[in-house]
């Protein structure tokens, strides 16, 4: 059954808007070429989108040819402003962008472990409000939040998790209260990192892969056939609880200390480095575990560094082998600050160890975005949601 004229117009409008988002400003002639529409149809959709305040003339093209220059049309970037938050145990980072994703301002603030729930929430909300003001935005259309822990697939809310600060759950409600016009969404941090790596990072060529997050904590995101898996309770990828050899115990429902986390969490990496005689500046600009790994990679001729990297690679390979045996993803990315610090060197060592553990062919790649992947993924999801709403055809 053919689409009605109004439906066809809506489909064409959304196609044109997404092309303008992906390609940047385009002329009517370029839109005609890319959409395959007739010249009159393109003229009509340009008129509709301009009247709706979604696109405007942003310049001219064809200055080197004879005759009048063609108008360049672009999305009205300040039609909506968006914010993204990366919420960690030790602090929060925020970025504010326009509708096309241009970052207008970024800020971060530490939140100490002994800070009470109320003051911690107030610090985080105040950081967002300052960032919005610095960006020159009157209001936020959408806020995307990346946080550790489980997201309830039914409600979309962050579940109460043992070991995570209470202010994480309170923050979402506080932002919605202080920013009543904004659409606030929360997603697991590792899932957002995987989304960012698939769109803009090391998994651009993959429809199926697993991102293994190596940072302060440990997690995994599973993308199969282009689809992010969350699980019945939102727990897909809670690899820190995976029972593995070498931990001296088993994890419990409230403590992953006996699981994979005990092998590759930041504290475990620091202990492993110390056992090999390696130390890092505790006041340095990056987390200690990442600094230790980066330092070891920078000194490959050092026997202690090589032994440390081999030992760490062996630990990581245990988790990767488990993932490969269950999912056969064909590709595992090492993400997070530690994965970024280890880079191609650590990924290669893990890959070699994996060959002796698994019969399945699995590439091990370093993530390209590191710790910034969470914030980038939150921005991408916020932009998607805002554009889906703003680009939708008006109800008739």
C-alpha positions as CSV (number, residue, x, y, z in Angstrom):
1,X,0.0,0.0,0.0
2,X,1.6,3.3,-1.1
3,X,2.2,6.0,1.6
4,X,-0.2,8.9,1.7
5,X,1.1,12.3,0.5
6,X,1.4,13.5,4.1
7,X,3.4,10.4,5.1
8,X,5.6,10.7,2.1
9,X,6.3,14.4,2.9
10,X,7.2,13.5,6.5
11,X,9.6,10.7,5.4
12,X,11.2,13.1,2.9
13,X,11.6,15.8,5.5
14,X,13.2,13.5,8.0
15,X,15.6,12.2,5.3
16,X,16.6,15.7,4.4
17,X,17.2,16.7,8.0
18,X,19.3,13.7,8.7
19,X,21.4,14.3,5.6
20,X,21.9,17.9,6.8
21,X,23.0,16.5,10.2
22,X,25.4,14.0,8.7
23,X,26.8,16.1,5.8
24,X,26.5,19.6,7.0
25,X,25.0,22.5,5.0
26,X,23.8,21.5,1.6
27,X,22.3,23.2,-1.5
28,X,18.9,22.3,-2.9
29,X,20.7,20.7,-5.8
30,X,22.8,18.5,-3.4
31,X,19.7,17.5,-1.5
32,X,18.1,16.6,-4.8
33,X,21.0,14.4,-5.7
34,X,21.3,12.7,-2.2
35,X,17.5,12.1,-1.7
36,X,16.7,11.2,-5.3
37,X,13.6,13.5,-5.2
38,X,12.5,15.8,-7.9
39,X,13.4,19.5,-8.0
40,X,9.9,20.6,-7.1
41,X,9.7,18.1,-4.2
42,X,13.0,19.4,-2.8
43,X,11.8,23.0,-3.2
44,X,8.7,22.1,-1.2
45,X,10.5,20.4,1.6
46,X,13.0,23.2,1.9
47,X,10.1,25.7,2.2
48,X,8.4,23.5,4.8
49,X,11.5,23.0,7.0
50,X,12.4,26.7,6.9
51,X,8.8,27.6,7.8
52,X,9.0,25.2,10.8
53,X,12.2,26.9,12.0
54,X,14.3,23.8,11.5
55,X,16.6,24.9,8.7
56,X,17.8,28.3,7.4
57,X,20.2,29.7,4.8
58,X,23.7,29.6,6.3
59,X,25.8,30.7,3.3
60,X,26.3,30.3,-0.4
61,X,28.0,27.7,-2.7
62,X,29.4,28.0,-6.2
63,X,31.5,31.1,-5.8
64,X,33.9,29.9,-8.5
65,X,31.2,29.4,-11.2
66,X,29.2,31.8,-13.4
67,X,25.7,32.8,-12.5
68,X,24.0,33.2,-9.1
69,X,25.4,31.3,-6.2
70,X,23.3,28.5,-4.7
71,X,22.0,28.9,-1.2
72,X,23.4,26.6,1.4
73,X,20.8,25.3,3.9
74,X,21.7,24.1,7.4
75,X,19.9,23.0,10.5
76,X,19.1,25.8,13.0
77,X,21.6,24.7,15.6
78,X,20.3,26.8,18.5
79,X,16.7,25.5,18.0
80,X,17.5,23.2,21.0
81,X,20.3,22.8,23.5
82,X,21.4,19.5,25.0
83,X,23.4,18.3,28.0
84,X,25.3,15.1,28.7
85,X,26.6,13.9,32.1
86,X,29.2,11.3,32.9
87,X,28.5,10.3,36.5
88,X,31.3,8.5,38.3
89,X,31.8,7.3,41.8
90,X,34.4,10.1,42.3
91,X,32.8,13.0,40.4
92,X,30.8,14.2,37.4
93,X,31.5,15.7,34.0
94,X,29.1,17.7,31.9
95,X,29.0,19.0,28.3
96,X,26.4,21.2,26.7
97,X,25.9,21.2,22.9
98,X,23.6,22.7,20.3
99,X,21.2,20.6,18.2
100,X,23.9,19.6,15.6
101,X,26.2,18.4,18.4
102,X,28.7,21.3,18.5
103,X,30.1,21.4,22.1
104,X,29.5,24.8,23.6
105,X,31.0,24.2,27.0
106,X,32.4,21.4,29.2
107,X,33.0,21.2,32.9
108,X,33.8,18.6,35.6
109,X,33.9,18.5,39.4
110,X,35.1,16.0,41.9
111,X,32.7,14.7,44.5
112,X,34.5,13.2,47.5
113,X,33.4,9.9,49.1
114,X,32.6,11.6,52.4
115,X,30.2,14.1,50.8
116,X,26.7,13.6,52.0
117,X,23.9,12.7,49.5
118,X,22.2,16.1,49.5
119,X,25.4,18.2,49.1
120,X,26.7,15.8,46.4
121,X,23.5,16.1,44.4
122,X,23.6,19.9,44.8
123,X,27.2,20.1,43.6
124,X,26.3,18.1,40.5
125,X,23.1,20.0,39.7
126,X,24.9,23.3,40.2
127,X,27.6,22.2,37.8
128,X,25.0,21.5,35.1
129,X,23.3,24.9,35.7
130,X,26.6,26.8,35.4
131,X,27.5,24.9,32.2
132,X,24.1,25.8,30.7
133,X,24.6,29.5,31.6
134,X,28.2,29.5,30.2
135,X,26.8,27.9,27.0
136,X,24.4,30.8,26.6
137,X,21.4,28.4,26.6
138,X,18.1,29.6,28.0
139,X,16.9,26.0,28.6
140,X,17.8,22.4,27.9
141,X,15.7,20.2,25.6
142,X,17.3,16.9,26.5
143,X,19.7,15.6,29.1
144,X,21.5,12.3,28.6
145,X,23.2,10.7,31.7
146,X,25.7,7.9,31.8
147,X,26.1,6.2,35.2
148,X,27.5,2.9,36.5
149,X,25.0,0.3,37.7
150,X,21.9,-1.3,36.4
151,X,19.2,0.5,34.5
152,X,15.7,-0.9,34.9
153,X,14.6,-1.8,31.4
154,X,10.9,-1.3,32.3
155,X,11.1,2.1,34.0
156,X,14.4,3.4,32.5
157,X,15.5,4.4,36.0
158,X,18.8,3.7,37.7
159,X,18.4,0.8,40.2
160,X,19.7,0.9,43.7
161,X,23.1,-0.9,43.6
162,X,25.2,-1.9,46.5
163,X,28.6,-0.1,46.5
164,X,27.5,2.9,44.4
165,X,26.9,6.3,46.0
166,X,23.3,7.1,46.9
167,X,23.5,10.5,45.2
168,X,23.6,8.8,41.8
169,X,19.9,7.9,42.0
170,X,18.9,11.1,43.6
171,X,20.6,13.1,40.9
172,X,18.3,12.1,38.1
173,X,15.2,13.2,40.1
174,X,16.9,16.4,41.1
175,X,17.7,17.3,37.5
176,X,14.2,16.7,36.4
177,X,12.9,18.9,39.2
178,X,15.3,21.7,38.6
179,X,15.0,21.4,34.8
180,X,11.3,20.7,34.4
181,X,11.2,21.3,30.6
182,X,14.0,18.9,29.9
183,X,13.7,15.3,28.9
184,X,16.1,13.4,31.2
185,X,17.3,9.9,30.4
186,X,19.8,7.7,32.0
187,X,21.8,4.8,30.6
188,X,24.6,2.5,31.8
189,X,28.0,4.1,31.2
190,X,29.5,1.1,29.4
191,X,26.5,0.9,27.0
192,X,27.0,4.5,26.1
193,X,30.7,4.0,25.6
194,X,29.9,1.1,23.2
195,X,27.5,3.3,21.2
196,X,30.1,6.0,20.9
197,X,32.8,3.5,19.8
198,X,30.4,2.1,17.2
199,X,29.5,5.4,15.7
200,X,32.8,7.3,16.0
201,X,35.5,5.0,17.3
202,X,37.1,1.6,16.9
203,X,33.8,-0.4,16.1
204,X,32.7,1.7,13.2
205,X,33.0,-1.4,10.9
206,X,31.3,-3.8,13.3
207,X,27.6,-4.7,13.8
208,X,28.6,-7.3,16.4
209,X,31.1,-6.7,19.2
210,X,31.7,-6.5,22.9
211,X,33.2,-3.5,24.7
212,X,35.1,-4.5,27.8
213,X,35.3,-1.5,30.1
214,X,38.5,-1.3,32.1
215,X,38.5,1.7,34.5
216,X,37.8,2.3,38.1
217,X,35.4,-0.6,37.8
218,X,34.8,-3.3,35.2
219,X,31.9,-3.7,32.8
220,X,30.9,-4.9,29.4
221,X,28.5,-3.8,26.7
222,X,27.2,-6.3,24.1
223,X,26.1,-5.3,20.6
224,X,24.7,-8.1,18.5
225,X,23.6,-7.5,14.9
226,X,23.7,-3.8,15.5
227,X,21.5,-4.0,18.6
228,X,22.5,-3.2,22.2
229,X,21.5,-5.9,24.6
230,X,20.3,-4.9,28.0
231,X,18.9,-8.2,29.4
232,X,15.7,-8.9,31.4
233,X,16.8,-6.9,34.4
234,X,19.2,-4.5,32.7
235,X,22.2,-6.6,33.8
236,X,23.8,-7.7,30.5
237,X,27.5,-7.0,30.7
238,X,27.9,-7.1,34.5
239,X,31.1,-9.0,33.9
240,X,32.7,-7.8,37.2
241,X,30.6,-10.5,38.9
242,X,31.8,-13.3,36.6
243,X,33.4,-16.1,38.6
244,X,36.9,-16.6,37.3
245,X,40.0,-18.5,38.5
246,X,42.7,-16.6,40.4
247,X,40.5,-14.5,42.7
248,X,40.7,-16.8,45.8
249,X,36.9,-16.8,46.2
250,X,33.6,-16.3,44.6
251,X,31.5,-13.2,44.1
252,X,28.2,-12.7,45.9
253,X,25.0,-11.0,45.0
254,X,26.2,-7.9,46.8
255,X,30.0,-8.0,46.2
256,X,31.9,-8.6,43.0
257,X,35.2,-8.9,45.0
258,X,35.5,-12.5,44.1
259,X,34.7,-12.1,40.5
260,X,36.5,-10.8,37.4
261,X,36.6,-7.3,39.0
262,X,39.0,-8.6,41.5
263,X,41.5,-9.3,38.7
264,X,41.2,-6.2,36.6
265,X,39.6,-3.4,38.7
266,X,41.7,-0.4,39.3
267,X,42.8,-1.5,42.8
268,X,43.8,-5.0,41.5
269,X,45.9,-3.4,38.7
270,X,47.6,-1.1,41.2
271,X,48.4,-4.2,43.4
272,X,49.7,-6.1,40.4
273,X,51.9,-3.2,39.4
274,X,53.3,-2.9,42.9
275,X,54.1,-6.7,42.9
276,X,56.3,-6.0,39.8
277,X,58.0,-3.0,41.4
278,X,56.1,-0.3,39.5
279,X,54.6,2.8,41.0
280,X,52.7,5.9,39.7
281,X,52.3,9.5,40.9
282,X,49.1,9.5,43.1
283,X,48.6,13.2,42.3
284,X,49.0,12.7,38.5
285,X,46.4,13.9,36.0
286,X,44.9,10.4,35.3
287,X,43.7,7.5,37.5
288,X,46.6,5.6,39.0
289,X,45.7,2.3,37.2
290,X,45.7,4.0,33.8
291,X,49.0,5.8,34.7
292,X,50.6,2.5,35.6
293,X,49.6,0.9,32.4
294,X,50.6,3.9,30.3
295,X,54.0,4.0,32.0
296,X,54.6,0.3,31.4
297,X,53.6,0.6,27.7
298,X,56.0,3.6,27.3
299,X,58.9,1.5,28.6
300,X,58.6,-1.8,26.7
301,X,62.4,-2.5,27.1
302,X,62.0,-2.7,30.8
303,X,61.7,-6.3,32.0
304,X,59.4,-5.3,34.9
305,X,57.1,-3.4,32.7
306,X,56.9,-6.2,30.2
307,X,56.2,-8.8,32.9
308,X,53.5,-6.5,34.4
309,X,51.8,-6.1,31.0
310,X,52.0,-9.8,30.3
311,X,50.4,-10.6,33.7
312,X,47.7,-8.0,33.2
313,X,47.0,-9.3,29.7
314,X,46.6,-12.8,31.0
315,X,44.0,-11.6,33.5
316,X,42.1,-9.6,30.9
317,X,42.2,-12.6,28.5
318,X,40.3,-14.7,31.1
319,X,37.3,-12.4,30.8
320,X,37.6,-12.0,27.0
321,X,37.7,-15.8,26.6
322,X,34.5,-16.1,28.7
323,X,32.8,-13.5,26.5
324,X,34.0,-15.2,23.3
325,X,32.8,-18.7,24.5
326,X,29.3,-17.4,25.2
327,X,28.7,-14.8,22.5
328,X,31.3,-15.4,19.7
329,X,31.3,-11.6,18.9
330,X,34.4,-11.8,16.7
331,X,35.7,-8.5,18.2
332,X,36.3,-7.3,21.7
333,X,37.3,-3.6,22.4
334,X,39.3,-2.7,25.4
335,X,37.7,0.5,26.6
336,X,37.9,2.8,29.6
337,X,40.9,4.7,30.9
338,X,43.0,1.5,31.3
339,X,42.1,0.2,27.8
340,X,43.1,3.6,26.3
341,X,46.3,3.7,28.3
342,X,47.2,0.2,27.2
343,X,46.4,0.9,23.6
344,X,47.5,-1.4,20.8
345,X,50.3,-2.9,23.0
346,X,48.0,-4.2,25.7
347,X,45.4,-5.3,23.1
348,X,48.0,-7.3,21.2
349,X,49.2,-9.1,24.3
350,X,45.6,-9.9,25.3
351,X,45.0,-11.2,21.7
352,X,48.0,-13.5,21.9
353,X,46.9,-14.9,25.3
354,X,43.4,-15.4,24.0
355,X,44.6,-17.6,21.2
356,X,45.7,-20.1,23.7
357,X,42.4,-20.0,25.6
358,X,39.7,-20.0,22.9
359,X,39.2,-21.8,19.6
360,X,37.1,-18.9,18.3
361,X,38.6,-16.2,16.2
362,X,38.2,-13.0,18.2
363,X,39.9,-9.7,17.4
364,X,41.0,-7.7,20.4
365,X,41.2,-4.0,19.6
366,X,41.9,-0.9,21.8
367,X,39.0,1.5,22.1
368,X,39.7,4.9,20.5
369,X,37.7,7.1,22.8
370,X,38.9,6.0,26.2
371,X,37.2,7.5,29.2
372,X,35.6,10.2,27.0
373,X,33.4,7.6,25.4
374,X,30.8,7.8,28.1
375,X,30.2,11.5,27.7
376,X,30.3,11.2,24.0
377,X,27.7,8.4,24.0
378,X,25.5,10.4,26.3
379,X,25.6,13.3,23.9
380,X,24.8,11.1,20.9
381,X,21.8,9.6,22.7
382,X,20.6,13.1,23.8
383,X,20.9,14.4,20.3
384,X,19.1,11.4,18.8
385,X,16.2,11.9,21.2
386,X,15.9,15.6,20.6
387,X,16.1,15.2,16.8
388,X,13.5,12.4,16.8
389,X,11.1,14.7,18.6
390,X,11.9,18.0,16.7
391,X,12.2,16.4,13.3
392,X,8.9,14.5,13.7
393,X,6.0,15.7,11.5
394,X,3.4,17.8,13.3
395,X,0.2,15.9,14.2
396,X,-2.8,16.7,12.0
